[in-house]
Amino acid sequence: MKPAVPLILTLSAFFSSSIFAEVSYRIDLTDSVHHLAKVEVDFPESATTELKINLPVWRTGKYQVLPLADGIRYFSAQDESGKVLPYTRSASGEWTVELEQPTSVTVTYQLYANQLGQRVGHIDATHAFLDASGTLVYSPEFKDQEIKVELAVPDEWKSYSGMESAGKPHSFEASNYDVLVDSPIETGISHHRGFSADGRDYELVVWGEGNYDIEQMVTDLTKLSGQTRAIWDGYPFERYVYMVHATSGARGATEHLNSTVIQRPRFSYREREDYLGFIKTAAHEFIHTWNVKAYRPQGLVPYNYQKENISELLWIAEGSTSYFQSQLLLRAGVITAKEFFEDLAKRIAQSEKTPGREVQSVQEASVGKWASTGGDYAVNHSANIYSEGYLASLALDFSLLNDTDLAHSYRDVHNALYNQHKIPAGYSVADVKQILKDLSGEDYQTWWQTHVNSPMSLDFTSLLDNAGLQSGYGEDSKATAYAGVKLSGDSLKLTEVLRDGPAWNAGIVLGDEIVAIDGLKVTGKGFESRIKDFKPGAEIVVSLFSDDRLKQVTLKLGEQQSGKLKLLSVDKPSRAQKAFFKAWLGIDWPFDNKGKLKSDS
């Protein structure tokens, strides 16, 4: 077989041979079945003795170092006369090209893109998703230069991006690499719809087949997109693209400068619960267009693509985004009050079942996010910037509403961040505290120390009472036994043992494999049902393998309530509580005189 290098070096035959002053990318996707593309990049003349070429080691929206450069092979650099230039691999995401004299440089390489779930690049016979952070190299010397991107694609493909069109199909332009890296490209065979909301243009691009209703998606995205003035008094974009991947397993989403990519299993749209997962994700990523892309904490400005970007305010960047997502959907009428309450109740219940919130503050979780690993240790010893950040945002919102007699809410804090700290500025802890003081006249130092710099412990009973709400498990709920463990699917191997729970206190540890209870065999599917055969406080004998040794452990079962936590109206809510509710969520009191949710809520 002939080497692939000559194929890469002839890539320019697919494109115009014009020389541009900007950085110019040409990407050949005409033979994409094996996840491969050919990339050619022209850099302007450099007068230095060496030219650094980088590929980021992380992608925006994921605070984790990734091996992105592993997808590059057949790397080559040439000067303006076509002479091959020597280079060294100077870091995992860096090539240092040696220059004998001032010259423009053309870099070529083969790109392998098969990381759909990571959302950094995926190429196959039907499409290509290209996030520049995992696919397109840059030079720090020319990072601020204007950029042009041209694609060579199969005839039936269409290309979309938040970037501006360069005047012809499959061609885009950006003002610099920061814009390119935050404006992914979706090209291929897809469904496309255009719509508008509040004077802005939007596009929905769906790749993949599934049980989604694209017209319903457009209807609800239109409603969502028109609600942002509830928080911000302006827009950071003129046009926005919702990209959706209906896939066979990959799930997640990533925010970008004027677009987002959302991935969901292809048959997870029809049922209401599944669809709510999609539309809440869309709301989350859309809100990020302001909170993170238009303004973000110091430490993340400017992005350093070759190392970790540490910030103690990631709980605002992520947790506050989660906090606002269902609020906008509620205001838009996309979700009901009942669905909003179910979401909030689930978050409260989950927090109370997560021992890590007692160990780590949201400030510590933010700083440590780049080194976080998740799993059993995280549940027991870590706070989550998304879930606990949501609840910190809730507490801050309620505090501000009370301190200002409902004149200001946490939404005003974010509008101030948008207006006062737009990128390229970044905001600090002191900036947030100053905004809080400007709005309320109060010093939030003590509040911050208690809720942000210390592990957070919220009194949800008194907190919810402000808005005329109370939590409960309903009349049918009863006390049931629990062991404080989590299993992996049908396996009886423990993937989670809750700190200070019944199993933990009995000496059962992560990785132990349960085989019997009171001498009788138990299965993965039947474990929870078997535990419920006993009363809270009962002692059972658990047979298990621990480090391949069979042993028996006496376990005293704990107590928990059956059913799901619910948010209900307090008895005889006052006018003040109803007014607080309206100032908080922007909708009228949804309960009738008997405390039942109205039929349209």
CORURHU-V944386 format. One record per backbone hydrogen bond with DSSP energy under -0.5 kcal/mol. CO is the residue of the C=O (numbers start at 0). NH is the residue of the N-H. E is the energy in kcal/mol with one decimal. If there is no record, write none. Layout:
CO_NH_E, CO_NH_E
This chain:
3_7_-1.7, 4_8_-2.5, 5_9_-1.2, 7_10_-1.7, 9_12_-2.0, 10_13_-2.3, 11_14_-1.4, 17_19_-0.5, 22_147_-2.1, 23_41_-2.7, 24_149_-2.5, 25_27_-0.5, 25_39_-2.4, 26_28_-0.7, 26_151_-2.8, 27_37_-1.6, 31_34_-2.1, 34_112_-2.7, 36_110_-2.9, 37_27_-3.1, 38_108_-2.0, 39_25_-2.6, 40_42_-0.6, 40_106_-2.7, 41_23_-1.9, 42_104_-1.5, 45_102_-1.7, 48_98_-2.8, 49_51_-0.5, 50_96_-2.7, 52_94_-3.0, 53_137_-2.6, 56_65_-3.6, 58_61_-1.8, 61_63_-2.2, 65_67_-1.7, 66_69_-1.3, 67_70_-1.5, 68_71_-1.8, 70_111_-2.7, 72_109_-3.1, 75_107_-2.6, 76_84_-3.4, 77_105_-2.4, 78_81_-1.9, 82_78_-2.4, 85_97_-2.8, 87_89_-1.0, 87_95_-3.1, 90_93_-1.8, 92_54_-2.0, 93_89_-0.8, 93_90_-1.4, 94_52_-3.0, 94_96_-0.7, 95_87_-1.9, 96_50_-2.8, 102_45_-2.5, 103_79_-0.5, 104_42_-3.3, 104_106_-0.5, 105_77_-2.2, 106_40_-3.0, 107_75_-2.2, 108_38_-2.6, 109_72_-2.1, 110_36_-2.1, 110_112_-0.6, 111_113_-0.5, 112_122_-2.5, 114_118_-0.9, 114_119_-1.2, 114_120_-0.8, 115_118_-1.1, 119_130_-1.0, 120_114_-2.5, 121_128_-3.0, 125_188_-2.6, 126_123_-2.6, 127_129_-0.5, 127_186_-2.6, 128_121_-2.3, 128_130_-0.6, 129_131_-0.6, 129_184_-2.2, 130_133_-2.0, 130_134_-0.6, 131_134_-0.8, 131_135_-2.1, 134_136_-0.5, 137_53_-3.8, 138_141_-1.5, 139_142_-0.9, 141_144_-1.5, 142_176_-2.7, 145_22_-2.3, 146_173_-2.1, 147_24_-3.2, 148_171_-2.7, 149_26_-2.6, 150_152_-0.6, 151_28_-3.4, 153_156_-1.7, 157_187_-2.3, 159_185_-2.6, 163_172_-2.3, 167_170_-1.0, 169_150_-2.6, 170_165_-2.3, 171_148_-3.1, 172_163_-1.1, 173_146_-3.2, 175_179_-1.9, 176_180_-3.3, 177_181_-0.7, 179_131_-0.5, 179_182_-1.7, 181_256_-1.8, 181_257_-0.6, 183_161_-0.7, 184_129_-2.6, 184_186_-0.5, 185_159_-2.5, 186_127_-3.0, 187_157_-2.3, 187_189_-0.7, 190_205_-2.7, 192_203_-3.0, 194_201_-3.1, 196_199_-1.7, 199_196_-2.0, 200_239_-2.0, 201_194_-2.3, 202_241_-3.3, 203_192_-2.2, 204_206_-0.5, 204_243_-3.1, 205_190_-2.8, 206_245_-3.0, 211_213_-0.7, 212_216_-2.2, 213_217_-2.2, 214_218_-2.3, 215_219_-2.5, 216_220_-2.7, 217_221_-2.2, 218_222_-1.7, 219_223_-2.7, 220_224_-2.7, 221_225_-1.0, 222_225_-0.5, 223_226_-2.0, 226_229_-1.9, 227_230_-2.2, 227_231_-2.7, 237_200_-2.0, 239_202_-1.9, 240_242_-0.7, 240_259_-1.9, 241_204_-2.8, 242_261_-2.7, 243_206_-2.8, 243_245_-0.6, 244_246_-0.8, 244_263_-2.3, 246_265_-3.8, 251_262_-3.5, 253_260_-1.9, 257_240_-1.6, 258_255_-1.8, 259_242_-2.8, 260_253_-2.1, 261_244_-3.3, 262_251_-2.1, 263_246_-2.4, 264_267_-1.6, 265_210_-2.0, 270_274_-2.9, 271_275_-2.6, 272_276_-1.3, 273_277_-1.5, 274_278_-2.7, 275_279_-2.4, 276_280_-1.5, 277_281_-2.4, 278_282_-2.1, 279_283_-2.5, 280_284_-2.5, 281_285_-2.2, 282_286_-2.4, 283_287_-1.5, 284_288_-0.5, 285_288_-1.4, 286_289_-1.7, 286_290_-2.1, 287_292_-2.3, 289_291_-1.5, 289_293_-1.7, 289_294_-1.9, 293_422_-2.4, 294_291_-2.1, 295_426_-1.5, 296_299_-1.8, 300_298_-0.6, 302_304_-0.7, 303_306_-0.9, 304_56_-2.8, 304_57_-0.6, 307_309_-0.6, 310_313_-0.5, 312_315_-1.2, 312_316_-1.8, 313_317_-3.0, 313_318_-0.7, 314_318_-0.5, 314_319_-1.0, 317_321_-2.2, 318_322_-2.0, 319_323_-1.9, 320_324_-1.4, 321_325_-0.7, 323_327_-2.2, 324_328_-1.5, 325_329_-2.3, 326_330_-2.5, 327_331_-2.0, 328_332_-0.6, 328_333_-2.2, 328_334_-1.2, 329_332_-1.0, 335_339_-2.2, 336_340_-2.9, 337_341_-2.2, 338_342_-1.8, 339_343_-2.3, 340_344_-2.9, 341_345_-2.0, 342_346_-1.8, 343_347_-2.3, 344_348_-2.7, 345_349_-2.4, 346_350_-2.2, 347_351_-2.1, 348_352_-0.9, 349_352_-0.5, 350_353_-1.7, 352_354_-0.7, 353_356_-1.6, 354_357_-2.0, 355_358_-1.5, 355_359_-2.2, 360_364_-2.4, 361_365_-1.8, 362_366_-2.1, 363_367_-2.4, 365_368_-1.0, 367_370_-1.6, 368_371_-1.4, 373_377_-0.7, 374_378_-2.2, 375_379_-1.8, 376_380_-2.0, 377_381_-2.2, 378_355_-2.8, 383_387_-1.9, 383_388_-1.1, 385_389_-1.6, 386_390_-1.6, 387_391_-2.4, 388_392_-1.9, 389_393_-2.2, 390_394_-2.4, 391_395_-2.3, 392_396_-2.6, 393_397_-2.4, 394_398_-2.1, 395_399_-2.4, 396_400_-2.5, 397_401_-2.1, 398_402_-2.6, 399_403_-1.4, 400_405_-3.0, 401_404_-1.1, 403_406_-1.7, 408_411_-1.1, 408_412_-0.8, 409_413_-1.6, 410_414_-2.0, 411_415_-2.0, 412_416_-2.2, 413_417_-2.2, 414_418_-2.2, 415_419_-2.8, 416_420_-2.0, 421_424_-2.3, 426_297_-2.7, 427_431_-1.9, 428_432_-2.5, 429_433_-2.2, 430_434_-2.1, 431_435_-2.3, 432_436_-2.2, 433_437_-2.7, 434_438_-2.2, 435_439_-2.2, 436_440_-2.9, 441_443_-0.6, 443_447_-2.7, 444_448_-2.4, 445_449_-2.1, 446_450_-2.7, 447_451_-2.5, 447_452_-2.2, 451_362_-2.0, 457_459_-1.2, 458_462_-2.3, 459_463_-2.7, 460_464_-1.4, 461_465_-0.8, 462_465_-1.0, 463_466_-1.3, 463_468_-2.1, 464_467_-1.8, 467_569_-2.2, 469_567_-3.4, 471_565_-3.1, 473_476_-1.2, 477_561_-2.3, 479_559_-2.5, 481_557_-2.5, 482_502_-2.1, 483_497_-2.3, 485_494_-2.6, 485_495_-1.3, 486_488_-0.9, 487_490_-2.1, 489_523_-0.8, 491_513_-2.0, 492_487_-1.0, 493_510_-2.1, 495_485_-2.2, 497_500_-2.1, 500_504_-2.7, 501_505_-1.0, 502_507_-2.4, 503_506_-1.6, 508_511_-2.0, 511_493_-3.0, 511_513_-0.6, 512_544_-2.8, 514_521_-1.6, 515_542_-2.7, 516_519_-1.8, 519_516_-2.5, 522_526_-0.8, 523_526_-0.8, 525_529_-2.2, 526_530_-2.2, 527_531_-1.7, 529_532_-1.2, 530_533_-1.7, 533_480_-0.6, 534_537_-2.1, 537_539_-0.5, 537_556_-2.9, 539_541_-0.6, 539_554_-3.1, 540_517_-3.4, 540_542_-0.5, 541_552_-2.5, 542_514_-3.0, 542_515_-1.6, 543_545_-0.6, 543_550_-2.7, 544_512_-2.6, 545_548_-1.5, 548_545_-2.9, 550_543_-2.7, 552_541_-3.4, 552_554_-0.6, 554_539_-2.8, 554_556_-0.7, 556_536_-1.6, 557_481_-1.2, 559_479_-3.5, 565_471_-2.1, 565_567_-0.5, 567_469_-2.6, 569_572_-0.6, 573_577_-2.1, 574_578_-2.4, 575_579_-2.3, 576_580_-2.4, 577_581_-2.2, 578_582_-2.4, 579_583_-2.2, 580_584_-2.7, 581_585_-2.1, 589_597_-2.9, 591_594_-2.0, 594_568_-0.6, 595_591_-3.2, 597_600_-2.2, 600_337_-3.0
